[in-house]
Amino acid sequence: MSTALFATNEFQKVWLAKLEQLRTQIEQSARKNDENGQFPINNIEALVKLGYTSLALPTSYGGSGLSTSDLVLFQETLGSMDGATALSISWHQGVVGEIYEKRLWTEEQLSFFAEEVKKGALVNRAVSEAQTGSPTRGGRPGTQAVRSGDTWVINGEKTFTTMSPYLTYYLTGVWIEEKQAVGFFLIHRDTEGISIRENWNMVGMRSTESHDLILKDVKVDDFYLVEVNNGPRGSNVNAWMTHIPANYLGIAQAARDYAVAYATKHSPNSISGTISDLPNVQTAIGEIDLLMMQSRHIIYSVTRAYDNELTRPLINNEIGVVKHTVVNNSIQVVDKAMRIVGSKSLELACPLQRHYRDVRAGLHNPPMDDMTISKLAQKAIEDIKAADTPQNNE
């Protein structure tokens, strides 16, 4: 099924057509890249050349003012081609979108970085650490930034740094003792003291090359201290994080399409016709499409509500709910698709086994399921308590 069916404006239609031009290249490279744990550099370079990576810049900075609903549509499309390619580039898109929408940096910093992005620079946040776990839980970074004259000296290690060998900039989270706050430095890849420990060897998302980033006596000027936060970033509403479930929705779509196509062609001699005529197979296909519809309705309704200035203030826990719902639904879709195809789905030549491994990675992308459920419970309890206060009972 083509995502062009879900385009609602000319901008989306034009860009879906551009992305579809890369489908053959991306799909054909996915298996080899996965087997070798090799980054899809040719796919990423093609997306940069296409101008995709500058779309999230506002029009005032030379971009296209990409909306969150645009982003999830495009990332779902890329996810249906190759999950690792999609997840890699979507981190860049989500970071750029959030920075400029919320104007997190000074005007001088925003103008500088916009020019870098338009030249093809790629960025991702480097926040996870072995000792702190997910940064959205509020753990203090072990990576430290200490002032030394007119510069900052940074030391530490970051894990799960997607695209690490190919990023132009690392937006690196650190603890700044003198400010008693978490800060983010924009650090160019060529800065002395930066190195990559190539240790990414996971079952899923193998070709994202999310290696460890090592910072040893890295010196950075004040200009590149771009953010200072006094609380955990996970407490803020960031609709740009919907890029994550969008990728997994795309993977689920690819699995669904493969299974349905297989069902309409596979005809064992024990039956007349194909297995698509069997009631149990039709039930599985129907259940798959039910899950896909549920996922699409929630991800697109929430992002479109966020893109609307009138309804944006109403969006809060919905971002976490989108991720929880879409990722878990997508895992179920891939599982049901593999049940339809049977043991052949485990063959290394079959893309379903890659989809199965890749889609599981979504469980470990933020926000985590337990945090989403906890926040929903806390909100329900707070609402009841607020309704029971004396002033409301008079």
N, C-alpha and C positions, 0 to 999 in steps of 0.2 A: 504494500500500500504506500503510495507517495504522500509525503507530508505537504505537497503542493495543495492538497485538498483542504488543508487547514490555514492556508494563507488568507489574510483578511485585507491586505492592501497591496499596492503595486510594488512598494519597496520590498516586501517579503517575497512576492512572486519573482522579482528580478534576481534577488540574491539566492533564492532556492534553485533557480535555473543555473546560476553560476556554480553553486556548490555541486549540483548534479553532474556538471561537466567533469568533476574530479572523481566521481563514484568508481569508475572502472579502475583507475590508478590506485585508489585507496583500498578498495576491496581486494584487489589482486596482491597487494603487498602485505596484507594483514597477517596471513598465515606464516610467511617467512619471518617477518619481524617478531611475531609472537614466539616462534620456535627458537629463534636466536637471541631473544631478549634484546632486540636491536631497535633503537629509537626510529620512528617513522619520519626521518628528517626530510625526505623528499616530499612527503605529504604536507608537513608544516611549512616548508619553503614555498610550496604551491599556494597555500592559504595566505601566506604573507604577500606573495607576488600578486595575488588576486585582490588584495586590499582588505581582506577580511579582518585582520588584526587591528585595524584603525577604526573600524565601524563604531566601537563603543565611545570614541571621543565625541564630545558635543560638537555641533556644527560650528560653534564659535571658535573651536580649536582645530578646525579642519577635518572633523570626522563626520559621521552620519547620525549621531544622536541615537544610537541603538537603544531600544527599550528592552525591558526584561522579557516581555512576551516575544519580541523578535529573537532574543538570544535563545530562549528555550526551543523555539521552532527550528532555528538553524542548528543548534546543538543536537536536537533529536535526530535531525537529518544526518549529521556527521556520525552520530552514534550508531545509526543503522548501517553505516559503511565500515567503521572500525572503532570499537570502544576506546582503545588506547590513543588513537589519533584525536578523537573527540575530547576525551578527558584532558589530554595535554594542552590543547589549544584553548579549552574553555576556562582553565585556570587564569590564563592571561586575560581573556575577555572579561571574566568576572572581576578581576582585580582592577582593571582599567575602568570598567563601568562604575564600580563602587567609589573609587577615588574621585572621579569627576562629578558624579551625581551629588555626592555629599561634600564635595570641595574640601577634602581632608587636608590638603596642602596649601601653602601660600600661592598667590597668583604667579609669582616668579617661578616657583617649582613646577606648577601645573603647566605653564607655558613651555618651560624647558623640556619636560617629559613628553608633552604632546608632539614636539618636533622629533624626539627620539622614536616614538611609536610610529609616526608617519614614515620614518626612515626604515622601519622594519624591526625595531627593538622588541624583544619579548621579555615579559616580566612574570614572576610568580612570588607569592609570599613564602618565605622560609621561616616557619614558626614551630613546627613539631620538634620535640627533643625526646631522647630515650627516657629521661628521668621524669619529664612532666606529662607525657601522654598528649592527648588532644588539647591544644591551647584554648579551645572554647570552654574548657572546664575551669579556667582561671589560674592555672599553675604558673608560678613565676619562672621565667626563662633562666636557664643556667648560663646562657650566653650573656656576657657582660660588656658594657661599653663604659670606658673610663676616660675622662678628659685628660689630655696631655697638651698643654699650651693651646694652640689654635685648632687642634684636631681632636678626634675621638679615636681611641684604640679599642678594637673589638676582638674578643676571643671567645670561641665556643664551637659547638657542633650542632647541625640541624639534620633531622631525618626526614624521610618522605618528601624530598624536594623534587617534585615532578619537573621533568625537562632539564634537570640540573646541568648537564654538560652543554646545553644548547641555549640556555637563557642569556640574555644580554645583561639583565639586572636581577639581583636578588633583593627583594624587599624583606629585610631581615629583622625579626623581632628580637629585642635585647632587653635586659634589665639595666636601667640607669640608676645607680645608687644615689647619686647626688640629687636626682629629681624624685626618687622613690616612686618610679613609674616605669611602665613598659614603653619602650620607644621602637620606632621602625626606621631603619636606615636604608636608603636606596644605594646599593653597592654594585658597581659595574664589575662584570666578570673578569676584567683584566687588572683589577686592583691587586697589588702585591699582598700575598698572604692568603689568597683565596685558592682552595683546591677542592677536588671532588674525590671522595672515597667511593669507588665503583663497587658497591655491595648489594645492589638491588637484584634480588633473586627470588621473586615471589611466584606463586601459582597463577595469580590473576594480574591483569594489567601489566604483563611482563615487559612490554616494549615502551613503557613510559619513562624508563630509566630514572626512577625516583630515588637517586642515590643520596648519600649523606653529603652535606655541605660543610666543609671545614674552614674555620676562620682563625688564623693565627697571627696576632699582632697586626690586624688589618686597620690601616689608618684612613679615616674618612673626615672630610671637612664638615663644618656646621651646616652648610647648605643642604647636605644630604640626610640630615636628621629631619625626616618629613612628617613624622607623627609621634605624639606623646599621649599615651592613654593612661588614665588613672583607674580603670576597671577592665574586666575581661571583655574582649571583643564579642564573645558569644552572647552577651546580654543585649547587644544591639540588633535591630532589625536590618538585615541585609538581604534584600530580595535577589541580589545578583548571585547568591548561593544556589538559586534554582537551576543554575547551569549544571550542577551535579546530578540531580534526578533526571534532567533532560537527556543526558548522555545515556543513562541506564534505560530510559524509556526507548531510546533508539535501538539499543542492544536487544531489548525485548521484541521490538518490531521486526528486527532481522530474524530472530529465532522463530517468531510467529509465521513470517512469510515463508521461511524454509520448510517448516513443518507442514503448513497447509499445501504448499506446492508438492511436497513429498507424498502427502496423503492422496492427492488427486492423480498421482502417477503410479504409485506402488500397488501392484496387483499380484499377490501370491496366488498360487494355483489352488489354494484351499477355498477361495471365494470367487464369485463372479463379479466383475467390475473392480473397483479399487477400494482401498481401505477407507476412503472418504465416504463410502456408502454405509459404513458400519455405525450403528448408533453410539457405541462407546467413543469412537473417534470423533463423531460429530459433537458429542457432549464436551469432549476436551477442547475442541476448536471453539465452541460457543463460550466455554468458561474462559478461554484465553482472551477472546474479544471483549467479554464483559470486564475483565481486569484492565484491558487496554483502554476501554472507554472510561472507566472510573479514573484511571491515571490521567488521561488527557483532560478530562473535565476539571479535575482539581488543579492541575498545574497551569492550565491556560486561564481558568477563571481567576485564580489567585494573582497571577502575574498581570493580567489585564486590569484587575482591580487596583493593583499597585501602580500601574502606569497611569491611572486616572487620578488626578489631583484631588478630586472630591472623595474618592473612596480609599486613597492611600492611608490616611490616618487610622482606618479600621483594621489594617493588616498588621498582625503581630505574630502570634504563635502559628499562623497559617503557613509561614515559610518552612518551619520545622515539620509541620504536618504534611506538606507537599513532599518533602524529602522522604519521610517515613513511609508514606503511602505508596509513592511511585516506585521506590527502590524495592520494597517488600512485594509489591504487585509484580514487578519485573522479574524478580527471582522466581515467583510462582509461574509466570508465563514461560520462562525458559525451561523450568522443570517439566511443565505439561507438554511443551514442544518436544522435549527429549523422550517423554513417554510415548508420544505419537510415533516418533521415528524408530524407537526401540534401541536395541544394542548398537546399531550402526551410528547412533549419535555420539558414541564414545570413541569412534575411530578418529585418529589424529587428523585425517583428511577432511573430517566433517566439521564445519564451523560451529556447530552447536556446542561441542565440548569447550571451545574457546569462549563462546558467549556465556556458558555456565560458569567458567572460572572468572571471567571479567565482571559479570554482574554481581557476584558475591562481594567484590571489593567495595561496592556501594554501601555496605553495612558499616564500613570503617571510615567513610568520609563524614565530615561534620554536616549537621549536628547529629549526635548519636541518638538512637531510638529511645534510650532510657531518659535522656535529657528532655526530649520532646514530650514524652508522656508525663514526666514530672512537672514540666511547666504548665501543661494543660490542667493537671490536678491542682497545682498551686493557684492558678487563675480562678478555677471554679470555687475553691475554698475562700479566696479573697473576696470574690463577688458576693458570696453568701454572708460573710462577716460584715461587709460594707452595708449590705441591705438590712442587717439586724442592728445597726448602730442606733442609739437612742434618738438622734435627730430624725431618723427616718421612721421611727415608731410613734412620733407625736401626732 
